[in-house]
Amino acid sequence: SLLQCNVGLMGACTFNMGPSLSARARLENDKRGDPVLRVLNSREWQELSGSRVHGVRRKLELIDSTGLPPMRVLPASTLYKPDVELPRSDVAPTVDAREALENRGVILFVSHRWLQPDLGLPDDAQHTKARALARWSQWYEAKHAARKVYLWIDWACIDQAAPYAGVRALPLYVAASNDILCWETDDYERRAWCQVERLVAYKFMATGRVPWIMRHGDPHVLCGPVNASSAIMRTEQRKLVDPASCELSNPATDGEVVEQLRMCALRAKAWTGGVDPRKLEFGKTCVDAMVTTLV
């Protein structure tokens, strides 16, 4: 869901990365000394807290040290207006993630399928996704009154005119987030970008084993006022799917980018606070998804 407007992801082509591509990507990363792998595997990163402000702040400093774009996030409150749309990166009122920490922010990584990929747009004409994210965030803030939600969402937080550097930093952005929210469309499980995002969250986010889920098309998601009791939650298992078996619209252009992210997830040390090795077997390993229905 990261490069659609620039290189045309999310079409109908099946994406099958062969072993030659994996080897090539691995060799190139080794040759250059991939800064993302280096940071994720460093002792300092592994020892940092994923929930305490000082630990996350230091993670953000380490992200800066790679030379990749600093992490920026969108205050969810900017969506709390009628008919608001998801803002593109060149006009989005994003803030440095450190500002979110100082404001007792919860950083929510949004994994989603773009709803108008042929037009290079992440949402539909009715701004369904923007409105749903606003209501979910309002519910979360009502339930946890002292916290404010900040969203990391590609359309707003990666430079859409030159996205590649931001895409390379994706595992670091995920690892510095507090939670992941998956916007599930009917084809979410078949999309390579969606599955690599879920995989990266499982490996590098302490809460990646229990992702939040919102279902596209939920008839109640846009109705009525929101309070702390507005959500019905149920746990459903989701199998982790190998992104290599999933779909991209332009595998010749985008396959290697997804493969680099996939290999980073497979080769870097998992960060889970030292209590869970996060063993992974595609098609068998499951996450306990918290499916949220707003009522």
N, C-alpha and C positions, 0 to 999 in steps of 0.2 A: 504493500500500500504506500510505498515511499517515492517512487519515481514515475508514476503514471503520466503526469502532465508533461513530462519531458521525453520519456522514451517508450510510452505506451504499454504499460503493464496491464494486467487484468483482462486479457482476452480469452480465447478459447483453446489456445495451443497447450498441449501437454508438455511439461518440463521434465526431461529425464537427463540429469547430469551424469555422464559416464565417468568411469574411473580416471580417464585421461585428463578431464577437466579438473577433477579433484586434485590430482597430482600436480597439475600445472599451477593451480591456485596455491597449493601448499608450498611448492617450490618457490614461487614468487614471494610469498609471505616470509619464508625463511630467509630468502636472499636479502630482503629489505629490512628484516627485523621488525615485524609488524608491531607498531606501538600499542595497538589495542591489546594484543596478546601479552605483550610485555607488562603492561599495567595490570591487567586482570590476574596474571600469574605472580605478580610481585608479592613479597611477604607483607609489605606495608598494606596493600589493598586487602589482602586476605584477613588481616588482623583488625581492619576498621569495622566499626559498627555500621549496620545498614539502617538503623532506626534512630540513633542518637544524632542530634544536630551536628556536633563537632565531627563525628565520623563521616557523615554525608558531605559536610562542608569540605573536608579533606579530600574526599573522592572527587568532588568538583574541581578542586585545585589540581589533582592528578590528571583529570581529563584535559584541563588547560595545558598541562605540561607536554601533551602529545602533539600540540600544534593543530589539533582538530578543533572545529568550532565549539565554543563554550555552550553548555546546555542552557537552553531557554525554554520557558514554559508559559502557558496561557492561563491567566486567572479565569477560573470558570465563571466568575461573576460577570465577565464581559458578555456572556451569553444569556444573562438573565433579563432579556428585553424581548418584547414581542417582535416576531418576524426577523430575528437576528440570524445571520448566516455565519458559517465558519469562515474566519478571516484568513486570507492568503498571507504567506510569510512577509511579503513586502508592505503590508498594511496592518498586520496583526499586532496588537498591543502586548507583545510578550515581554517578560521580565527575566533577568538572570535568575537561575534556579536558587542562587544563594539568597536572593531577596525573598523568595517563597519560604525558605527555611526560617528567615528572621520573622516572618509573619505567621509562624506556626502552621505552615502549609503542609498539606499532604499532596505529594506529587504522584499523579495517576498517569501511567503510560497507556495510551489508547491504541489498541490493535484493531484494525477495521479494513473492510473491503470498500473501495470507492464505489459510490452508487451510480455515477455517470462517467465511467472510465473513457468512453469514446469521446467525451467532451473534455476530458482532463479535469473533472470535478469530483470532489469527495462526497458530496451530498446531493440529494434530489432537489427538485425545484421548490418543494414545500419546506425545505430546511429541516427535514425529519430528524436527521442525526444531530444537528445543533440543538434542536429543542429537547431531544431525549437526553443528551449529555447534560444540558442545563438542569433538567428535572432530577436526574440521578445525582448530580452534584449538590443540588439543593437538599435532597433527601439526606445525603451523607453529612452535610453540614448541620442539618437539624438533629441528626442522630448523635453527632459528635460536635457539640456546640462550640467548643474552643478551637476547632480546626477549620481551615479554609482549603478548598480544593483548587489545585493547579493542574492543568492538563498538559501532558506532552502528546501532541498530535502532529503528525508529519506535515500536513498542509500548512500549519501555522508556525511550526518550530524548526523546520529545515528550510534553508534558502531554496525556494522552488526554481530560481533562475540558475542555480549551480548546486545541485543537491548531493553530488557524490561524496564530498567530504563529510557531510552530516550523516549520510547513510553508513559510511565506514565506522563512524562513532556510535552506531546504534547499540551495540552490546554495552558500551559504557553508560549511555543514557538509560538503558533498561536497568542496569545495575545500580544506578543512583536514584531510581524511582522507588516509591513505597509500595505501589500496587499496580496491577495490570487490569484493565477493563477491556474485554473482548466484545466488539460489536458483531454479533453473529448473523450473517446472512445465510441463505440456504446453501451457498457454495463455499462458506468459510473454510470448511475442512479440506477442500480441494485446492486452495490457493497457496502457492509457494510462499508469498510474502507473509500471509497470515500465520502459516505454520512455522516459519523461521522466527517470527516475533514471539510466538508462544514457546518455542524451544529455547530461545535466548532467555526469556523470563524464567523458565523452569530452572535453568542452570545458574543464573546470576542474581536473581531476586529472591530474597528470603521467603516472600509470599507468593512466588511464582508457582508453587504447588497448589495454590487455592485461588485461581484467577476469578475475578468478577466477570459475569456474563450478562449482556443485554441482548435480547433477540429482536432483530429487525422485523417489523411487522406486528409486534405486540400491540394489540388494539388499545391497551390501557396506558401505554407509555406516555402519551401526550395529553392525558385528560386530568383536569382538576388540580386543586392546590396540593402542595406537598408538605408533609410533616414527618416527624421521626418514625411514625407508624405506617408510612405510606408504602412500604415495600413488603412483598412476600418473597422469602428466599427458600430455595431448595438446593440440595447438593446433587449434582450429576457428574458422573465420570466422563472425561474426555481422553481418548488415547492420543499420545504424541505421535504425529505422523511425520515421516521423513520428508522434508521439503523437496528432496530430489525426485520424489514420485508425484509431485503436485504440478499445478498448471501455472504457466506464465504466458502472456501474449507474445512476447518477443524473447525467447530463450537465447537466441544468438547474441543479443545485446545485453540482456539482463541476467543471464544464467550465471555468469562468473561472479557477479556482485552477490547474488544470493548464496552461491557456493562458498564465497569467502566468509560470509556471516555464519553459514552452517558449520564450516570447518572451525571457525573461532569457538563456536559453542561446544563442538566435540573435543577440541584440543585444550581449551583453557580450563583451569581449575574451577570447579563449582564454588560459588560463594553462598553459604547458607548459615553462617554463624558458627560453623564448625561442628554441627550436630547431625548433619544429614548429607551423605555423600552424593545424593541425587544421581543414583544409577539410572542409566538410560538404555532402553531397548525399544526401538521404534515398533509401533504396532502393539506393544504390550504394556509399556509404562503409561500410567494414567495420572491425570491431575484431577483433583476434586473441585470441580467448578461450582462457584456460588451463583446460580442463576437467579437474577433479581427481576421481579415483576412489580412495577409501580402501579398502585391501585388508588 
